[in-house]
Amino acid sequence: MKSGLCDNENGSNMQETNLERITVNPHRMGGLPCIRGLRIPVATVLRMLAGGMSEQEVLADYPDLQLEDIRECLRFAAASAMERELMMPRGV
């Protein structure tokens, strides 16, 4: 896979997806996508949900999260799954 974002089959790309709550800061959490600048990676929330936790259980474990944060993590995952090529880190 190449680095960069490419169009998916329906002609849109992930950069066009309105994800206001997902932030990426190369100086925080190794540049992982996080929620609202918090040190809570999107992948952590997705793993919890995939492991069978309910939204309410995730919110109980991470009181700084809001229900809309969880929903946006799911939108992020859906948009990522539609990408033909995903952003990959470049070799150092």
N, C-alpha and C positions, 0 to 999 in steps of 0.2 A: 504494500500500500504506500502511496505517496503521501507526503505531508501536505497539509492544506485541506480545505473543504471543497467538495465537488457537488455539482447538481445531482439530485436524486432523480428517480425515474419520472416524477411528476413535474420536473422543471424548477422546483424551488430548492433552496439550500438551507442548511441549518442556521446560517447567519441571519436569515430572514425570519426565523421563528422568534416570536416575541417572548423572550425569557428574561424578564426584568429582575427576577429574584436570584438568578444564577450568576455568580461572579467568578472570574478567573483572575488571580493576581499571581504573577510568577514569583513573588517574594513571600507568598503565604501558602502553606500546605503544598509546597512543591509545584505550584501552578495547577493543582487539581480544581475542577469546577466545585465551588462551594455555594452555600446558601447565604445570600445577603451579606457577604463579606465575613460571615462567622467562620469559625474553624470547624465547620461541619460539612464534610464532603458529600456531594450528591450521591456518590457510590455507597456511602455508609447507609444513607436512608433507603436507597434501592435494595441493598442487601437485607436490611431489616424487613422490608415489605416482602421481598422474595422468600425470606425465611419463614413467613407466616405471621409476622406481627401485624396487628391492626394499626390504622392511622392513629388511633387514640393511644395505643401502647408506645408508638414512636414518639408522640407528643409528650407522653409522661416521662420517657427516658431523656428527652431533649426539650426542656421547658422553654428554651429560647425560640423554638420552631413554632410556626403557625400552620394551620391546616393547608393554606394556600401554598406554603413552601413545599409540602409533600406533593401536592397536585402538580406543581411546576417541575419537581423532580421526575414525575411520571411523564410529563410532556417532553422533558429533556431526553429521557430514555427512548420515547417513541420517535422523536426527531432523529436521534442518533441511530436508531435501527433502520431508518429510511436512507441513510447515507450510503452511497456506493463506496466512498472512500472516507475514512475517518482521519481526523487530525492525529498524527503520530509524532512523538517527540523526535527531534533530530539528534543524531549522534554527536557527542561532545568531543 
